[in-house]
Amino acid sequence: MVTRVEISCINKSDRFNPHERILNVGGVTAGGTPWKLSQTDAIHYIVKDTYLFYVNQGGNKVNVVIATSQYGYKYLKTTADGEQPDNLLSLPECP
């Protein structure tokens, strides 16, 4: 069974390409424990149907999906985003 997990923070690189800006995603478990995964690991867990990630946007749960850049690189974005992953990029930095 897939576990639904909220992403509430990210770590970004200094790159200008929006598809390569997210290094890590993270959040807090129901028990209050902080967690953090690399973007690569998060993509792996989505592909394996282990986790279904989402972000909370104004009280709405917006799913995080895998997208592929024009250069063939996989990255995370929300279903509400267009080409650039703005919902994720607007989250605060993870500790």
Secondary structure, DSSP 8 states (H G I E B T S, - for coil): --EEEE--EEEE-S-S-GGG-EEEEEEE-TTS-EEEEEHHHHHHHHHTTSEEEEEEETTEEEEEEEEE-TTS-EEEEETT--SS-HHHHTS-B--
